[in-house]
Amino acid sequence: MRDYHISKHNSFYAVGLSYKKADAEVRGKFSLDVPAIDHILGKAKEIGIDGLLAISTCNRTELYGFAQHPYQLIKLLCDETNGTVEEFQEVAYVYKNHDAISHMFKVGTGLDSQILGDFEIISQIKQGFYRSKKQEMANPFLERLCNSVIQASKRIKNETELSSGATSVAFASVKYILDNVDDISNKNILLFGTGKIGRNTCENLVKHSNNSHITLINRTREKAEDIAGKFQLTVKDYGDLQTEIRKTDILVVATGAQLPTVSKALIYPKKPLLILDLSVPKNVSDDVKELDNVTLVHLDELSQITDETLAKRKEYVPKAEAIIEKVKKDFLKWLETRKFAPVINALKDKLNMMKAEEIDFQTKKIEGFDQIQAEIISDRIIQKITKQFANHLKSNEVDTDDSLELIQKVFQLELHSK
């Protein structure tokens, strides 16, 4: 497979880490919030990187961009996070050119998700692209690539059942509670944090447990009240967190904080308590494990819960891969065309110049020379010649770079566009 370059000096790279090799603690060190992403994009612009996209979720942090060497991107990430280059290299992956393109398709369509078919990631790619565009770090290549990945994701959603059935972190957490807690409808449940996972968990809890003893706490009370209103749940102030934790039987932590928000000091040590930490970085401090009355389960363990839904989803993987191949092929065709368009345009200009000179010469030489007919015939011949060259360059059997160089030499072309 040929490498696809946008410029002669830079290659397209995907560098990152995910749940596959990095545990929650390591992923936490490399997680990026919106200000950090904006800062990375700004720094990349300063050092002359042309085009960069950053995504960071609880399962992965990745940079997609153009560089002379992937270390430029790795350094940008490590400088902005709490992780070191050494730690990153232990768990990281680096993909180049065609492999980087394939990787983004796999990620964006849920085939690389911790829970197969989880399409949450596509909204992260959309948001990442929006941030890049805002910072003027989204070139036509990245725009076309992101749009192609979004298109593949939509088609897989509509044409396969890869994302059918309730299989998400929120569902897995509720499944864990239902499987491990007796008499759930009489237990007190406290949900701390009302981000996306928190909201989905809340909805699933209400749906599957018939439990009206659910209390919500969020740093911003209004957000908790919005959700509580939908399900007639109780809302308490952030200042009541310790009191409520001591009253509850099940604590679900889904905050987006960069440091732990629940520590051993907040917990009453004489009452059984199940804690589910659905946050990356971890939002429940490790010292909680020292308490005998506490069972602490983290997102990574929950994500390993597999059921018939996942087994069923696997059947649709080949169909999803076929859709990806089709959309990716169209993208690569566009990319190749974009690569040789300047040469074809310059060739057309050169042939038109030859045509104009020749018609001018013949008009002066031949009496009654039909300039209009000569223009029509010449234009058709130029069209056919340039089409022949374009078809030659599109062929998989030829080395495009060598051919482009030869055409430029033979016709002594001057390229004006980038």
N, C-alpha and C positions, 0 to 999 in steps of 0.2 A: 504493500500500500504506500502510495506516494505521500510525502509530507506536504502539509498545506501551510504555506507561509503567507502572511500579509505583507511583510517587508523582508528585504534580503537579510537584515541583521537581527531581527527579533523572531522568536518562536512563541507560539501560544501555549501557555502552561496552565495546568490545574494543580495547585498544591493544597494539601489539607490533611485533616485527621478525622476519624469517625469512630462510632461505637465498635467497629470491627476489631480495632487494635487498641483503642484508648478507652480506659475506664472513665467513669463519671468525674473522678477527681482530676484526671489529666485534661479531660475535655473542658472542665471548669476553668482550668488555668488559661486555656486558649480561647475562651468564649469572648465574643465581641458584642457590645451594645451599639446603638445607633451613633452616638458621638465618636466611639472608637472607629467605627467603619468610615465615618466622614473624615476622621483624622488620617487614616491609612490612605484614603483616596487623595487627600490633599498632599501628603508626603510623596505619593507615587507620581503625582503631577509634577512636583518640584524636581524629582530625579529623572524626569523625561520618559516615564512609562506611558505608552500609548494604549489606553484601554485597560480597565480593571473592574472586576465585579467581586464583591465580598458577600458571603452568606454565613450566618452563624445561627444554629439551632441547638436544642438540647442534645442532638445526636451527632452533629458535625460542625466544623468550621472550615471553610474553604475560600481560597482566592483563585479567581480565573483571570489571567491577564497576559500581556505581552512583555517579554523580557529577553535580554541577551542570555541570561542564566537564571534558573529557578531560584537560586539563592537570594536574588534581589527581592523576590516575593516573600520568601521564607523570613528574611530579615525584617521586612515591613511588618509581618504578622507578629514575630517574636518581640520586636521593639514596642509594640502597642499592647501586649498582653503580659500576664504574669509568668508565662512559660519561657524556658530557655531553648536555644537552637538544638542543644543536645537532647533535651526531652522530646522536642518536636520530631527530631530525626529517628528516634526510637519507634515511634508509632505512625509516622507520616507516610503519605504516598505522593508521588510526583508523576503527573502524566503530561505528555508533550504532543502538540499538534493534533493529529488525528485521534490519538488515544484520549486527549483532553476533551475533545469535542464529544467523543463517545461517552466519556464519563459523565459529562453534564446531562446528556440525554438520559442516561441510566438513573441518575440522581433525581432529575426533574420529573420522571414518570413513575417514581415510587418503587422501581425495581431494586434500588440500593437502600431502601428504607429499612429501619430496624424491624418495623412491622410491614411486611410485603404489601404494596399497594396503598401505602399511606401517602395521600396526595398533599399533605400540609406543606411540603417542601416547595411546591410550585409557587405558592404565594410569597415565600421567602425569596425566590429567584426574581419574581416580579418586583418586590420591594427593593432588592439589591440593585436591580437594573435602574429603578427609579432614582436611587441614591447616586448611582454612577452618572446618570444623565444630568442630575442636578449639579454635580461637581465637574461636569464637562469631561468625564472619563469614560463615556460610552461611545465607542466608535461604530461605524456601520457594521463591522464584523460582529461585534458583541450584540448589537441590536437585532440583527438577522438571526444569530444563533439563539438568543433568548426567545424570540418569537417562534422559531422552529420548535424549540423544546416545549413551549406552551401549547403549540398546535398539536404536537405528538401526545402530550398529556391529556388534552381535551378529547382527542380521538380515542385514546385508550379507555378513558372514562365512559365515552359514549358507545364504543364498539365492543368492549369486553366487560367481564364482571370481575376485573382484577381488584376493584375496591369495594366489592359487594360485602354485605354483612358487617356487623359492628365489631371492628378490630382496631382499636386505637389504644393509646396509653390510658386514656380516660376509661375506656371499657375494660381494659385489663385490670385496672386498679379496683373497679367495682366488682369484677369477677373474683378477684382475690379476696375482697371483703366478704362477698357472699359465700365463697368456698370455706373461709376460715373463721367466720364469726357466727355463733349460734344466736338465734332469737334477735335478728338484726333490727326488726321493727321497734324493739324496746330499747335500743342502744342510742346514746347521745353521739352525734357526729358533728365535728367542728371542721369547717373548711377555712383554711387561712390562705388568702391569696385568690384573686378572681381573674387571673389571666386566662388565656384560651383553654389551657389544659384544665384549670380550676373550674371554669364554666362548664366544660364538657363533662367533667367528673360529677359535678353537681347535678347536671341534667340526668346523667345515667343513674346516679344514686337515687334520685327521686323516682325515676322510671322503674328501677329494678328492686328497690328495697321497701317501697311503701312506707318510708320513714318520714315522719313529720318533725322528728327531733333533730333537725339539721340547723346549725348556726353558722353564719358567715361573718368573717372578719377580714377587712382589707385596710391597708394604710389610708386609702381614700374611701371614706364611708359611702359616698354617692354611688361608686361602682358596685359595691356590695348590695346596696339598696335596689339598684336596677335589676340585678339577677334575682334577689330575694323576692321582689315584687312578682316576678313571673311564676314563682313556685310557692308563694306564701310561706317563706322561711323567715327565721329570726336573724336580725343583724345586731352585732355588738360593736362597740368602739375598739380601736386598736389598743387603747389603754387597758382594756379588759382582757387582753390576750392571756395573761397568766391565770386569772380566775377561771376563764372558760376552758383552758387546757386542763386544769385540775378537775373540772366537772365532767369532761368528756370521756367516752370510751374509745372513740376512733378519731384520730387527728390526721387530716389530709393537708399537706403543705404544698402549695403550688404558687409560691411567690417568685418574682423575677430578680430577687436580690443577688448581688455579687458575693455577699458573705452570709454565713449561717444566721438565720433569724430565730431559730428555736434551739435553746441549749438545755443542758441538764438542770440548771437552776430554775427553769420555768415549770418543771414537772414534779407532781406529787408522787413520792416514791412508794406509796402503799396501795395503789389502785392499778389493776391491769390496764395497759394502754397500748393500742396498736397505732403506729405512726407510719403513714405512707408519704415518702418524700418524692414528689414529682418534679423536682427542680434540678436544673443544671446551670451553674454550679450547685452542689448540695446546699440545701437551706436548713438542714437539721445537723447540728454539731455531732461529731463522732462520740463525744463524751456521754451522750444519751445512752449508748450501748452498755455503759457501766451499770445501769439500773436494771435489776432483775425483773421488774414488773413491766418493762417496755419491750415490745417487738417492733423493730425498725426495718422497714422494707423500702428499698430505693427503686427508682425508675428502671434501672438496668435489669433488676430481677423480674419486675413486672412485665417488661417487654419480651421476656423469654416465654411468657405464657402463650402456648400455641393451642389451637383448637381446630375443630373441623373447618371452620371458616378459612383459616390459613391454608389448610391442605387443599381446600376447594380453589382458593385463589391461585395456587401454583399451576393448576391446569391451564390458566389463561396466560401464563408467562410467554409461551411461544408466539401466541397471537400478538401480544404486546410488543415483543421483540421485532416481529415482522412490520408492525406499524412504525416503530422507531427507525428501522432500516430504510423504509420508504421515505420518510420525512427527512432523515439524515442525508440520503442520496440526493434529494432535491437541494438541500443546503449546500452540499459539497459541489454540486453542479454550478450553483450560483457563485460559489467561492472561486472555482476555476475560471468561470466566465469573467468575474471581476478582476482576476489576476491578469488575463490577457486582453481585456477590453482596451487599455491604453494603446497597446501595440496595434490592434485591429483598427482602432480609430485613426492612429497615425498613418497606417497603411492606406486607409480610405482617403485621408487628406492628401497623401503623396500621389495616389492614382488620379484624384480629382485635379490636382495641379498639372499632372502630365496631360490629362484630357484637355484642360483649358488651354495649355500651350499649343497642343496639336490642333485643336479646333481653330484657334486664332491663326495658326500657320496656314491651315488648309483654306480658311476663309479668304485670306489674302492671295493664295496661290491659284485656287480654282474659281472660275467665274460661275455664278449661280449656285455656289455651294450651299446645300440645305443644312444650315446649322442646327435647326430644331430636331431633324431626324438623327443627325450625328450625336446630339446630346442624349436622345432617348437610347440609342444603341450603346453608346459609351457607358451610360449610367447602369444599364442592365449588365454589361460585361463586368464593370467594377463591382457590382452587387454580387455577381457569381464568383468572382475571384476572391473577394473577402470572405464569402461564405465557405469556400473551399478551405481557406486557411483556418477559419474558425472551427470547422469540422475536424480538421487535422489536429488542432490543439486540444480539442475535447476528447480525442481518442485516448483510451487507456494504454495503447501500445507505444505511445511516443513519450519522450522526455520533454515535458512542456518548456522547462527552462532553456534547454539547448535549442529547441525550435524557435522560441521567442528571440533568442540571441541571434540566430541565423537570419530570421526575417528582418530584424533591425539592421544587420550588417548588409544584406543583399540590397535592401531598399534605402539604406542610409537614413533611417528614420530618426527624427528627434521627438522624444516623448515630452509632452508638456504637462500631462496630469501625473499625479502621485502614483 
